[in-house]
């Protein structure tokens, strides 16, 4: 499985999907490096969600142009 077959995006959904792909790649072997990368992707998803939430609270809305 090629983990980088999908171009990187700046959305929390992409980070969640990448973490899921990494965990599927690990397939229960609990390889440290794969689990660390999955954890980093999950952290990025949480940070991105928090950033977008705080942006909406401050600005009132978010558009596609604001994300990129």
N, C-alpha and C positions, 0 to 999 in steps of 0.2 A: 504494500500500500504506500502510495506517495502522499506524505502528509502535507506537502506544499502544492498540491495540484489546484487548489483554489487560491486565487490572489488574495493577499492580505487586505483587510478592510479595517476601518476605524469604528466598528460597531461592537457593542457588547455581545450581540448575537454571534458574530464571527468568532470571538474569543471563546464563547461557550461551545460552539461547534468544533473548534480546534482542540479544546480540552477533551471533548468526547472522542474525537478521532485519535488523540494520543492515548487515551485510556483503552480504546479498542485495540490499538496497536500493541499495547502492553499485554493485553489478553490474560491478566491475572498473574503474570510473572513477577510483578512488583519490582520492576527495575527502577532503581533510584533516579536515574537521569530522566526517564520518561515521566515519572511521577512528579518530579520537580518542575519540568516544563509544563505539565498539565496544571499544576498548582499556580504557576506564573500566569498562564492564560486565564485561569479562573479569577485570579487577583485583578488582572487587567479588565476583565468583564465587570467586576464589582466597581472598580475605580471609574470605568467609563459610564456605568449606570449612575453612579453618584454625581459625576461631573455633569451629565446631561440633566439630571434632576435639579441640581443647584442652578444650572444655567436657565432652565425653564422658570424656576422660582424667581430668579433675578430679572430676566428679560421678558417673561410672560409667554414666550413661544420659542420654538427651535425649527429652523428650516434645513433643507438638505445642504444649502450653501454654508450654513454654520458648522455642519458636521465635518466637512472636508477641510 
